Amino acid sequence: MNLYAVIFYLLAFIILAATALAITRRNLMHAIVYLVLSFFGTALLFYLLGAPFLAVLEVIIYAGAIMVLFLFIVMMLEIKPADTPRRLYLRQWLPAAVLGVLCLAVAFVLIVFKTGESLPLPLAAASPLEFGRFLFQKYWFSVEIVSFLLFAALVGALYLGRREG
Amino acid sequence: MDTIVPYSHVLVLGAALFLLGAACVVARRNLVMILIGVEVMLNAAGVALVAGSLRWQQLDGQALVLFIMCVAAAEVAVGLALIVYSQRRTGSLDADRYNLMKG
């Protein structure tokens, strides 16, 4: 096991632990801060997997913009802690548990029986220049569509957030 | 040649992350937590795509992750606006309280 593998498993542990802590928190603030940690871990993982530009975008967009938006909304809504009862809803956790067991079984099969391709990942990185050239040569139309989508989302959010009357 | 880890291990990480997000969406009742679960699921898809991009030495996977990020940003903007709107109307964030159409 080389250094890269050690870093990968460490990052995987950090990401999974932070996400698991985030989705089980009762306090929304704590959940969001744990999720920021998880996204930082994912950014490092992207860097390790040869996508430095996406690593930067992950920090800027996910950890920087989306999570701060969540924080602002949580602060704006002033949720009372006593609003949610402290009960475990078996009817709701049961489907989640079934999903989890199924998914873990598939993962187990994937690791143990080595079905399909299980080749080790090589070490390579796509520079932002290379990535940008590729993106605007092959996917320029999708970039336009996505920009329209963002514009539509902006208009929709403004419409929903307007004052009544 | 230097290598990182087997491709299947990254896929398992992505699957576990996706599973955590799905569990969050299914089991939590707070609307903000449901939206967070969707974010986690999109992020998990991104992990698998970046690994696939490295595995086949093609940049298409990374381009797709960029689009996923844009969709996630749009989804969060509209979703949070919807949450604020419905919280103003009903005064609650609990998904079970939205039962106005239930006879």
HADDOCK unambig.tbl for C-alpha pairs under 7 A between the chains (distance, minus, plus):
assign (segid A and resid 4 and name CA) (segid B and resid 4 and name CA) 5.26 0.50 0.50
assign (segid A and resid 5 and name CA) (segid B and resid 4 and name CA) 5.25 0.50 0.50
assign (segid A and resid 5 and name CA) (segid B and resid 5 and name CA) 5.62 0.50 0.50
assign (segid A and resid 12 and name CA) (segid B and resid 13 and name CA) 6.67 0.50 0.50
assign (segid A and resid 16 and name CA) (segid B and resid 17 and name CA) 6.51 0.50 0.50
assign (segid A and resid 20 and name CA) (segid B and resid 20 and name CA) 6.68 0.50 0.50
assign (segid A and resid 23 and name CA) (segid B and resid 24 and name CA) 5.79 0.50 0.50
assign (segid A and resid 46 and name CA) (segid B and resid 50 and name CA) 6.91 0.50 0.50
assign (segid A and resid 49 and name CA) (segid B and resid 50 and name CA) 6.88 0.50 0.50
assign (segid A and resid 49 and name CA) (segid B and resid 51 and name CA) 6.32 0.50 0.50
assign (segid A and resid 49 and name CA) (segid B and resid 54 and name CA) 6.64 0.50 0.50
assign (segid A and resid 50 and name CA) (segid B and resid 54 and name CA) 6.86 0.50 0.50
assign (segid A and resid 66 and name CA) (segid B and resid 73 and name CA) 6.58 0.50 0.50
assign (segid A and resid 66 and name CA) (segid B and resid 76 and name CA) 7.00 0.50 0.50
assign (segid A and resid 92 and name CA) (segid B and resid 26 and name CA) 6.54 0.50 0.50
assign (segid A and resid 92 and name CA) (segid B and resid 27 and name CA) 4.93 0.50 0.50
assign (segid A and resid 93 and name CA) (segid B and resid 27 and name CA) 5.21 0.50 0.50
assign (segid A and resid 96 and name CA) (segid B and resid 23 and name CA) 4.72 0.50 0.50
assign (segid A and resid 96 and name CA) (segid B and resid 26 and name CA) 6.13 0.50 0.50
assign (segid A and resid 96 and name CA) (segid B and resid 27 and name CA) 6.45 0.50 0.50
assign (segid A and resid 100 and name CA) (segid B and resid 19 and name CA) 6.14 0.50 0.50
assign (segid A and resid 107 and name CA) (segid B and resid 12 and name CA) 5.48 0.50 0.50
assign (segid A and resid 110 and name CA) (segid B and resid 8 and name CA) 6.56 0.50 0.50
assign (segid A and resid 111 and name CA) (segid B and resid 8 and name CA) 6.53 0.50 0.50
assign (segid A and resid 118 and name CA) (segid B and resid 6 and name CA) 5.64 0.50 0.50
assign (segid A and resid 118 and name CA) (segid B and resid 7 and name CA) 5.49 0.50 0.50
assign (segid A and resid 118 and name CA) (segid B and resid 8 and name CA) 5.54 0.50 0.50
assign (segid A and resid 119 and name CA) (segid B and resid 6 and name CA) 5.45 0.50 0.50
assign (segid A and resid 119 and name CA) (segid B and resid 7 and name CA) 5.95 0.50 0.50
assign (segid A and resid 120 and name CA) (segid B and resid 3 and name CA) 6.11 0.50 0.50
assign (segid A and resid 120 and name CA) (segid B and resid 4 and name CA) 6.52 0.50 0.50
assign (segid A and resid 120 and name CA) (segid B and resid 5 and name CA) 5.20 0.50 0.50
assign (segid A and resid 120 and name CA) (segid B and resid 6 and name CA) 3.88 0.50 0.50
assign (segid A and resid 120 and name CA) (segid B and resid 7 and name CA) 5.69 0.50 0.50
assign (segid A and resid 121 and name CA) (segid B and resid 3 and name CA) 5.48 0.50 0.50
assign (segid A and resid 121 and name CA) (segid B and resid 4 and name CA) 5.43 0.50 0.50
assign (segid A and resid 121 and name CA) (segid B and resid 5 and name CA) 5.72 0.50 0.50
assign (segid A and resid 121 and name CA) (segid B and resid 6 and name CA) 5.86 0.50 0.50
assign (segid A and resid 121 and name CA) (segid B and resid 7 and name CA) 5.88 0.50 0.50
assign (segid A and resid 121 and name CA) (segid B and resid 54 and name CA) 6.79 0.50 0.50
assign (segid A and resid 121 and name CA) (segid B and resid 55 and name CA) 5.57 0.50 0.50
assign (segid A and resid 122 and name CA) (segid B and resid 2 and name CA) 6.33 0.50 0.50
assign (segid A and resid 122 and name CA) (segid B and resid 3 and name CA) 4.50 0.50 0.50
assign (segid A and resid 122 and name CA) (segid B and resid 4 and name CA) 6.31 0.50 0.50
assign (segid A and resid 123 and name CA) (segid B and resid 2 and name CA) 5.95 0.50 0.50
assign (segid A and resid 123 and name CA) (segid B and resid 3 and name CA) 5.47 0.50 0.50
assign (segid A and resid 123 and name CA) (segid B and resid 4 and name CA) 6.60 0.50 0.50
assign (segid A and resid 135 and name CA) (segid B and resid 63 and name CA) 6.29 0.50 0.50
assign (segid A and resid 146 and name CA) (segid B and resid 67 and name CA) 6.90 0.50 0.50
assign (segid A and resid 146 and name CA) (segid B and resid 70 and name CA) 6.78 0.50 0.50
assign (segid A and resid 150 and name CA) (segid B and resid 74 and name CA) 5.50 0.50 0.50
assign (segid A and resid 153 and name CA) (segid B and resid 74 and name CA) 5.25 0.50 0.50
assign (segid A and resid 153 and name CA) (segid B and resid 77 and name CA) 6.58 0.50 0.50
assign (segid A and resid 153 and name CA) (segid B and resid 78 and name CA) 5.87 0.50 0.50
assign (segid A and resid 156 and name CA) (segid B and resid 78 and name CA) 6.32 0.50 0.50
assign (segid A and resid 157 and name CA) (segid B and resid 77 and name CA) 6.14 0.50 0.50
assign (segid A and resid 157 and name CA) (segid B and resid 78 and name CA) 5.05 0.50 0.50
assign (segid A and resid 157 and name CA) (segid B and resid 81 and name CA) 5.35 0.50 0.50
assign (segid A and resid 160 and name CA) (segid B and resid 81 and name CA) 5.91 0.50 0.50
assign (segid A and resid 160 and name CA) (segid B and resid 82 and name CA) 6.51 0.50 0.50
assign (segid A and resid 160 and name CA) (segid B and resid 85 and name CA) 6.45 0.50 0.50
assign (segid A and resid 161 and name CA) (segid B and resid 81 and name CA) 5.96 0.50 0.50
assign (segid A and resid 161 and name CA) (segid B and resid 85 and name CA) 6.64 0.50 0.50
